[in-house]
């Protein structure tokens, strides 16, 4: 089955993409699993099966945005005064958080971070990024350029 082949070939790279967006391995795996479940259910309605990977990437980006929105709401209404205890997620992604690049990337606005992750990690073209993010190619260029300028400034401080 085509979905199984897609899963075998692209699951890990989609999880890595989601980790960079949601900053948490467990949530990233869930986002990717949900994207595969959705494409499996919609496979017969898919107009062009050759674009299934692009559909999956877009689904992962959109679902990652939803996870981040949900987190923001939960954090906003979380009870105050709870002791700060390290979470299990901190241990799972500790290695990723140790690099200056990841930290600098996290400091970027969401759209800039998404554009850079899709461009330099996902190795997507501007057109593919525009499609995945639901924006124009010009906006992709703008977000990418601004994100790179911000990263340079932050990383120069570490040098």
Secondary structure as GFF3:
##gff-version 3
##sequence-region A 1 159
A	DSSP	alpha_helix	2	22	.	.	.	ID=ss1
A	DSSP	alpha_helix	25	42	.	.	.	ID=ss2
A	DSSP	three_ten_helix	43	45	.	.	.	ID=ss3
A	DSSP	three_ten_helix	49	51	.	.	.	ID=ss4
A	DSSP	alpha_helix	52	76	.	.	.	ID=ss5
A	DSSP	alpha_helix	88	92	.	.	.	ID=ss6
A	DSSP	alpha_helix	94	97	.	.	.	ID=ss7
A	DSSP	alpha_helix	100	107	.	.	.	ID=ss8
A	DSSP	alpha_helix	110	116	.	.	.	ID=ss9
A	DSSP	pi_helix	117	121	.	.	.	ID=ss10
A	DSSP	alpha_helix	126	133	.	.	.	ID=ss11
A	DSSP	alpha_helix	137	158	.	.	.	ID=ss12
###
